[in-house]
Amino acid sequence: MRNDVKILEEGVHVVVGTPGRVLDMLKKGCLKLTYLKAFVLDEADEMLSKGFFESMKEVIAYINPDCRVYLFSATMPKEIVALTNNFMNNPAKILVKNEQLTLEGIKQYYVMLKKDWKLESLLDIYKGVDIAQAIIYCNSKRNVEYLTDEMKKKGHMVSSIHSDMPQQDRDRVMKEFRSGATRVLITTDLLARGIDVYQVSIVINYDLPLQKETYIHRIGRSGRFGRKGNAINFVTPDEKDQLDAIQKYYNTTIEALPTDLSEIK
């Protein structure tokens, strides 16, 4: 924080920060918005969700009325759009229809299986598919740790990230993954957004996302920069309705995973 304060005192053109840190700097008087021309919220639906909304409301109160406000996100639920009326004046809205959101170049598959079969199925896929780098998503820290331990026991070089890890450890793991030192990263939705790793060719939803809006963020980690990618979803019988809801929401078809894994490029 001392470094941040020093840099802000010297004067900057652009400030990038989390809601909590920005608000803290505003309250301490280290960050002054007198001449602010543009205020940008990336992943706006997340920034205006319950977890951040109170902080964001306080931050927005510091902004001059003539400051331009920009909101960006791949998903923008109606209730979040409604919130923007509180601090945006007659904004221009560029909204993409859900059925146009599914990223081109990403092939989507599902595997219908019992919960107890997930690990063996994952190992079969790992053996049968040529993977440059992969991200595997779980819905809980517990599943991340379990899967990491089991894959390491099988001799696979994997790394993992979840919200309980210190930031220093998270940074180290991401640095190793970006450099290719590890080929498989197991994580929660902590890394569902804003992570660009060029070599990620496949995303596996070991657990189907709990919110259908999260699906597009997860699978979008593959096929970056115009490259082709694959997304494989593990679906238990009681999650079939959840899978159907995702397909309907994005007006997309998620195909059954081919028996011959060599078909997956």
DAZI-V213875 format. One record per residue. RES is the residue in one letter. OMEGA is omega in radians with two decimals (* if undefined). Layout:
<<RES/OMEGA> <RES/OMEGA>>
This chain:
<<M/3.13> <R/3.11> <N/3.12> <D/-3.13> <V/-3.13> <K/-3.12> <I/-3.14> <L/3.13> <E/3.13> <E/3.12> <G/-3.13> <V/3.09> <H/-3.07> <V/3.06> <V/3.08> <V/-3.10> <G/3.04> <T/-3.12> <P/-3.10> <G/-3.12> <R/3.13> <V/-3.14> <L/3.13> <D/-3.14> <M/3.09> <L/-3.12> <K/3.12> <K/-3.13> <G/-3.14> <C/-3.14> <L/-3.12> <K/-3.04> <L/-3.09> <T/-3.06> <Y/-3.12> <L/-3.12> <K/-3.08> <A/3.11> <F/-3.02> <V/3.01> <L/3.03> <D/-3.01> <E/-2.98> <A/-3.14> <D/3.11> <E/-3.12> <M/-3.13> <L/3.10> <S/-3.06> <K/-3.07> <G/-3.06> <F/-2.92> <F/-3.10> <E/3.10> <S/-3.12> <M/3.13> <K/3.11> <E/3.13> <V/-3.10> <I/3.14> <A/3.12> <Y/-3.01> <I/3.07> <N/-3.12> <P/-3.09> <D/3.11> <C/3.09> <R/-3.14> <V/-3.12> <Y/3.10> <L/3.13> <F/3.02> <S/3.07> <A/3.11> <T/-3.12> <M/-3.13> <P/-3.07> <K/-3.10> <E/3.09> <I/3.08> <V/3.14> <A/-3.14> <L/-3.06> <T/3.12> <N/-3.11> <N/-3.07> <F/3.06> <M/-3.12> <N/3.08> <N/-3.06> <P/2.97> <A/-3.09> <K/3.06> <I/-3.06> <L/3.11> <V/3.12> <K/-3.11> <N/-3.07> <E/3.10> <Q/-3.05> <L/-3.08> <T/-3.00> <L/3.09> <E/3.10> <G/3.10> <I/3.08> <K/-3.06> <Q/-3.13> <Y/3.00> <Y/3.03> <V/3.10> <M/-3.03> <L/3.03> <K/-3.11> <K/-3.10> <D/-3.10> <W/-3.01> <K/-3.06> <L/-3.13> <E/3.12> <S/3.11> <L/3.14> <L/3.08> <D/3.12> <I/-3.11> <Y/3.11> <K/-2.96> <G/-3.08> <V/3.09> <D/-3.05> <I/3.03> <A/3.02> <Q/-3.09> <A/2.97> <I/3.13> <I/-3.09> <Y/3.02> <C/-3.11> <N/-3.11> <S/3.07> <K/-3.13> <R/3.13> <N/3.09> <V/-3.10> <E/3.12> <Y/-3.09> <L/3.10> <T/3.14> <D/-3.09> <E/-3.14> <M/3.09> <K/3.09> <K/-3.14> <K/3.07> <G/-3.12> <H/3.08> <M/-3.14> <V/3.02> <S/-3.09> <S/3.10> <I/2.98> <H/-2.96> <S/-3.12> <D/3.14> <M/3.04> <P/-3.10> <Q/-3.13> <Q/3.12> <D/3.10> <R/-3.14> <D/-3.14> <R/-3.13> <V/3.14> <M/3.11> <K/3.11> <E/-3.12> <F/3.13> <R/-3.11> <S/-3.12> <G/3.12> <A/2.99> <T/-3.07> <R/-3.08> <V/3.10> <L/3.13> <I/-2.99> <T/2.98> <T/3.12> <D/3.05> <L/-3.13> <L/-3.14> <A/-3.06> <R/2.90> <G/-3.14> <I/-3.14> <D/3.04> <V/-2.96> <Y/-2.99> <Q/3.14> <V/-3.09> <S/-3.09> <I/3.02> <V/3.12> <I/3.02> <N/3.09> <Y/2.96> <D/3.08> <L/-3.10> <P/-3.10> <L/3.12> <Q/-3.07> <K/3.11> <E/-3.11> <T/-3.04> <Y/-3.07> <I/3.12> <H/-3.14> <R/-3.03> <I/3.12> <G/3.08> <R/3.04> <S/3.10> <G/3.13> <R/3.04> <F/3.07> <G/3.12> <R/3.09> <K/-3.14> <G/3.13> <N/3.05> <A/3.14> <I/-3.10> <N/3.02> <F/-3.04> <V/3.05> <T/-3.09> <P/-3.12> <D/3.09> <E/-3.10> <K/3.12> <D/3.11> <Q/3.09> <L/3.12> <D/-3.13> <A/3.11> <I/-3.14> <Q/-3.13> <K/-3.09> <Y/-3.11> <Y/-3.11> <N/-3.09> <T/3.09> <T/3.07> <I/-3.01> <E/3.03> <A/-3.14> <L/-3.13> <P/3.07> <T/3.09> <D/-3.06> <L/3.13> <S/3.11> <E/3.13> <I/-3.08> <K/*>>
